[in-house]
């Protein structure tokens, strides 16, 4: 299947601190909240030594609105204080996608 409409990906790469400190619950809340944001398309995530979460958005404006979401702002502050040793955010334009097989 091929998809030719462009969209945006926010790639959040991180290294966690020790312990959970409410991280798992907040991650679930953030995913549920993001799903209600205008312009949200989807999310994929994997975590081992390095965590990578990629969220997909219809526009840069939708990404900016998500960054300013009040619940997301709380999670950002808590992340800097309790959950992450390091993180990096990359915003990319996806111009084309294709896949193979099924999950």
N, C-alpha and C positions, 0 to 999 in steps of 0.2 A: 504494500500500500504506500502510495506517495502523496505527500501533502505539499502544495506549492504556495500557500498563503504565508507571508512572513509574520513572525511574532517575536517576542522577547523572552529570554531565559535569564533568570537571576541565579547565579551559581554561588552558593554559600559553602565555603570550605572551612573546616574548623578542627581544632584540637581541644578536647574537653579537659576540664579539671577532674580530680578524683571525686567520686560520689555522685549521687543523683540530684539532691537539693531541689526536688520538685521539677526537674528538667522534663521527664517523660510526660507528666501531666500538662505542662505548658506547651510542649511540642504538639500534643494532641489538640489542645485548645487553639493554637496558632494555625494548624492545618484546617480545623473546622471554621475558624474565623476567616481565613484567606479564601476558602470556598465561597463565602458570602460576599466577597469583594467584587465590584464590577471589574470586568476585564480579566479575571482569574481563569486560567485554562486548566492547570493541573500541577502536580508535584510528584517528584521522585526523590528517594532518599536512601542512603547507605551509610553505615557507620562501623568502623573498626578502629584502627589507630587514628585514622583521619576520617572525619565525617564529611559527607558531601550531600547537600540538599539542593536540588534544582527545582525552582518554581517557574511556571510558564505564564506569560501575560500577553494580552492583546496589544498593549501599547506602553510607551515610556510613562505616559500620564497615569496609567493604572498602577505601575510600579511605584511612582511617587506617592500616590494616594495610599498605597499599602504601607509604605515606609512611615507615613504620618498617622496611621491608624493608632488610636489611643491604646488599645490592648497590645498592639505590636510594639509601641514605644516602651511599655512596661517590660515586655519580654526582652527587648534590646538592652535596657538598663540592667536587668537581672542577669542576662547573659554575660555582660562585661564584668559584673560584680562576682558572680558565683559559678558560671558554667564553662567559660572558655578561657584557655591559656592564650589562644591565638585564633583569629579568623580573618578571612578575606572574602570580599563580595565582588563578583564580576557580573556585569550586565552586558549581555550579548544579543545581537539580532540574529534570529534563526531565519535563514532565507529559504531553506529547503529541508525536508526530512523524508526518510524512508526507513522501512524496517523489514524484518524477515521473521517468519514463524509467529507463534502465539504464546502468550504467557499462561 
